[in-house]
Amino acid sequence: MKKNIMIAQLMLFAFLLVNSVTLRAEEKLATHVNTLPDGPDITEADIKAAQKMWGDAVVAIGAAGDKAHEVAKAAAKAAYSFELGPIQFKPTLAADQPFRPDLEGTLSYFVAGNPKYSEDKGFALKPWTKVRFDNHTIKIFGNKAMAMGHYYFTAKATGKETKVEYTKGYVKMKDGRVLLFLQGSHLPYVKP
């Protein structure tokens, strides 16, 4: 009987310890976890329009000269869901700080100049003359969608296309805006 009570007490202690650790972990993650709001159903046409807007913005940033930072800031605010909390953005050429959850990190990747992100060279400043999307798949879940495929960036200097793999998550807001909450970009794997 005493042995059963002791086992029960140990099990209770283990349960409380595990839940205490879990609660602390959840509290620590709270600033990185948020939900996406409901809204009108998103369509394939909405996603393609958002992709075109994003690609056109990358080209416009590179063509903006001294106004590149202003153009990039306006484009980022129009394209990404910063108003909903941290975004999930893994830029193609970011290694030291591979995740950019906010406007500051996103802008640095596209136009550089932020000492917190010294690896950034200003991806959109290349400049590019065209961005085209080739969606492999699009999955729609009410007002949310995921798209995966390749996008191709045409360099102004050479006319050569750079092929990049992407996964993007979109949410359609109640006011009809389609915003990115997720973007992972990677150069294609090259066999050794």
C-alpha positions in Angstrom: 0.0 0.0 0.0 2.8 2.4 1.0 4.6 1.5 -2.3 1.5 2.3 -4.4 1.1 5.7 -2.6 4.7 6.5 -3.3 4.4 5.6 -6.9 1.3 7.7 -7.2 3.1 10.6 -5.6 6.0 10.2 -8.0 3.7 10.1 -11.0 1.9 13.2 -9.8 5.3 15.0 -9.3 6.4 14.0 -12.8 3.1 15.2 -14.2 3.4 18.5 -12.5 7.0 18.9 -13.5 6.3 18.1 -17.2 3.3 20.5 -17.3 5.3 23.2 -15.5 8.1 22.9 -18.2 5.5 22.9 -20.9 3.8 26.0 -19.6 7.1 27.9 -19.4 7.9 26.8 -23.0 4.5 28.0 -24.1 4.9 31.3 -22.3 8.3 31.8 -24.0 6.9 31.0 -27.4 3.8 33.2 -27.0 5.5 36.1 -28.8 6.1 33.9 -31.8 2.7 32.3 -32.0 -0.4 33.9 -33.4 -3.5 33.0 -35.3 -4.7 34.1 -38.7 -8.1 35.8 -38.9 -11.0 34.5 -40.9 -12.1 36.3 -44.0 -13.7 35.8 -47.4 -12.6 32.8 -49.4 -9.3 33.2 -51.2 -9.1 32.1 -54.9 -6.4 31.0 -57.3 -6.8 34.3 -59.1 -6.2 36.2 -55.7 -3.0 34.2 -55.2 -1.8 34.9 -58.8 -2.6 38.6 -58.4 -0.6 38.7 -55.1 2.3 36.9 -56.7 2.3 39.4 -59.6 2.2 42.3 -57.2 5.1 40.9 -55.2 7.2 40.3 -58.3 6.4 43.7 -59.7 7.4 45.2 -56.4 10.8 43.4 -56.5 11.4 44.9 -59.9 10.2 48.4 -58.8 12.6 48.4 -55.8 15.6 47.7 -58.0 14.5 50.5 -60.4 13.8 53.1 -57.6 17.4 54.3 -57.1 17.6 56.6 -54.1 13.9 55.8 -53.3 14.5 52.0 -53.0 14.0 52.0 -49.3 10.7 53.9 -49.5 9.4 51.7 -52.3 10.5 48.5 -50.4 8.8 49.7 -47.2 5.5 50.5 -49.0 5.7 47.2 -50.9 6.5 45.1 -47.8 3.6 46.6 -45.8 1.2 45.9 -48.8 2.4 42.3 -49.3 3.2 40.9 -45.8 0.9 40.4 -42.8 3.0 42.2 -40.2 -0.2 43.6 -38.6 -1.0 40.1 -37.5 2.2 39.5 -35.6 5.5 37.8 -36.6 5.6 36.6 -40.2 7.4 33.4 -41.2 10.0 34.6 -43.7 13.1 32.6 -44.6 14.9 34.6 -47.4 16.8 32.8 -50.1 20.3 34.2 -49.3 20.1 34.6 -45.5 22.3 32.4 -43.5 23.5 34.2 -40.3 20.0 35.4 -39.5 17.8 33.1 -41.6 14.4 34.1 -40.2 12.9 37.6 -40.6 9.7 37.9 -38.6 9.3 41.7 -38.9 9.4 44.7 -41.2 12.9 45.6 -40.2 14.4 42.3 -41.1 12.4 42.0 -44.3 13.5 45.5 -45.5 17.1 44.7 -44.7 17.0 41.6 -46.9 15.4 43.5 -49.9 17.5 46.8 -49.7 20.3 46.1 -47.1 21.8 48.9 -45.1 20.8 47.7 -41.6 23.9 46.9 -39.4 21.8 44.3 -37.5 21.8 42.2 -40.7 25.4 42.7 -42.0 25.1 39.7 -44.4 22.3 41.4 -46.5 23.3 42.8 -49.9 19.9 44.0 -51.0 18.4 41.2 -52.9 15.9 43.5 -54.8 18.7 46.0 -55.7 20.3 43.5 -58.2 18.3 44.9 -60.2 15.8 42.5 -61.7 13.7 43.2 -64.8 11.2 40.5 -64.3 9.9 38.0 -61.8 7.7 35.1 -63.0 6.0 32.4 -60.9 5.6 28.8 -61.8 3.2 27.3 -59.2 3.7 23.6 -58.7 0.7 23.3 -56.3 -1.8 25.6 -54.6 -3.8 24.4 -51.7 -6.8 26.5 -50.5 -8.3 26.4 -47.1 -11.1 29.0 -46.9 -9.4 32.3 -46.7 -5.9 30.8 -46.4 -3.7 29.2 -49.0 -0.3 27.7 -49.6 1.5 27.8 -52.9 4.8 26.0 -53.8 6.8 26.1 -56.9 9.6 28.1 -58.6 10.0 31.7 -59.3 12.5 33.1 -61.8 14.3 36.4 -61.5 15.6 38.0 -64.7 18.8 40.0 -64.1 19.0 43.4 -65.8 22.7 43.2 -66.5 22.7 39.7 -68.2 19.1 38.9 -69.0 19.8 35.5 -67.3 17.1 34.0 -65.1 17.9 32.7 -61.6 15.6 29.9 -60.5 14.5 29.8 -56.9 12.2 27.4 -55.0 9.5 28.9 -52.8 6.7 28.1 -50.4 4.3 30.9 -49.6 1.3 31.2 -47.3 -1.4 33.7 -48.0 -4.3 35.0 -46.0 -7.3 36.9 -47.4 -8.3 39.6 -44.9 -11.9 40.8 -44.3 -11.2 43.9 -46.4 -10.1 41.8 -49.4 -6.4 42.3 -49.1 -4.3 39.1 -49.7 -1.2 39.1 -47.5 1.8 36.8 -47.1 2.2 35.2 -43.7 4.8 32.6 -44.8 7.6 32.7 -47.3 10.5 30.3 -47.6 12.8 30.6 -50.5 15.8 28.4 -51.4 18.2 27.9 -54.3 17.7 24.5 -55.9 19.8 21.7 -54.5 22.9 21.0 -56.6 24.1 17.4 -56.6 27.8 17.2 -55.5 
